[in-house]
Amino acid sequence: MNQLTGSREQRAGSREPESKGQGRQGSGQPTTSYQLPTTNYQLPILHCFLLSLGIALVSALPAKALQVRVAPTKPHLGDTLSVVVRPNNPDVNVSPIVTVNRKTYPAFAIAPGVFRAFVPTTPLQKVGKREIQISSEGKVRNIAVWVANRKFPVQRINFRPGKAGLEATELELSRVKAFKSLVTPQKFWNGPFLKPNRGRVSTIYGVRRYYNGKFAKDYYHRGVDYAGPVGSPVVAPAAGRVSLIGLESQGFRVHGNIIGLDHGQGVTSVFLHLSRIYVREGDIVRAGQPIGAVGSTGASTGPHLHWGFYVQGEAVDPTTWREQGMN
C-alpha cells in the first residue's frame, strides 16, 4: 500500500471528479487526484510537499522555557542568591524581571544573552521557601528555593561611659542610607574579594547582641570585624568608586570616620571607625589599594575595622564573595 495514497477506503473517499481533457501528458489516460492525508506519520511527507510549493508548515510546538540557574543550591540565611537567566532569544537586550515576595531585583547583562540578579538574605528573615519569579519576553518561570536556618552567636557588649547610648545623627543616617541604595549599572569588581585588613577576625557576620544588658531585637552584626592595630592599613577588597566619605567631626558619631565603596550593580562596602582616610569621593580604586587606616572612632569599644557588605541595600555575609567570588 502506498502511504501517500492511503487505504482503499481512503482512496475511494478522496477521489475528485475528473475534468474534461484531464490525464497524463501524452498518454490519454485519465488521472485521479487525491487529498493528502494528515495522519501523524505522514506529516514529514506533507511538510516536504508544501515546501515544494513554497508553503511553510509551522508546527505548534511548546515554547522553550527560560533557562535559569540559582546559586548556591543550598543557601542559608545571610547568603546572597545569584539568579542567572538566559532568555530564549540570545539577541534580546531587555533585562528580565526578577521578583521575590513582590520585591523586584535588578538584573544586569554579564555576557551576550546572559543576565544576573542578586537576591540578599539576612538573619532577620524567615527560614523557608522563596518563590523566585522570572519574566522575560512575555514568558514567566517560577522557581522555589529553600533557605535554611543558620545559628548565629550572641555577644554582650558594654560601652564605656560616654559611648553608651550613642545614637546616629540625621546626617549620617541619611547619607549612609543614600549610599546603600546605590545601584550602578557598571560592574567594577572582578573575581573574589580580598580581606580589607590583615588583623584577626574578632566578630563574624550575623552575631546577635546585648548592649549594656539589653537585647537588641532587630539587630545583627552587619559585617565582619578585624582586630587590626591602630594605623594598620585598610585596603579596598575589590575595585570600586568612592561614593561616601564621612567624618566623626562632621557628625558621624556612630559610624565614626567612614568610607563607602560602590562596587557596582547594587553591591557596596562600608569601612567604619577609621583613624585615617586616604581617598576622596569620586575616586576609582583598584583591589588591594590602601584607602585608610584602622582606628576606634565612633561607637567603638576598641581599635578595629568594621567591614559592612551590602547587596541591594541589605547586609549580607561577605564570606562567599571573598572565598569563591561572584564574578
Secondary structure, 3 states (H helix, E strand, C coil): CCCCCCCHHHHHHHCCCCCCCCCCCCCCCCCCCCCCCCCHHHHHHHHHHHHHCCCCCCCCCCCCCCEEEEECCCCECCCEEEEEEECCCCCCCCCCEEEECCEEECEEEEECCEEEEEEECCCCCCCEEEEEEEEECCEEEEEEEEEECCCCCEEEECCCCCCCCCCCCHHHHHHHHHHHCCCCCCCCCCCCCCCCCCCCEEECCCCEEEECCEECCCCCCCCEEECCCCCCEEECCCCEEEEEEECHHHCCCCCCEEEEEEEECCEEEEEEEECEECCCCCCEECCCCEEEECECCCCCCCCEEEEEEEECCEECCCHHHHHCCCC
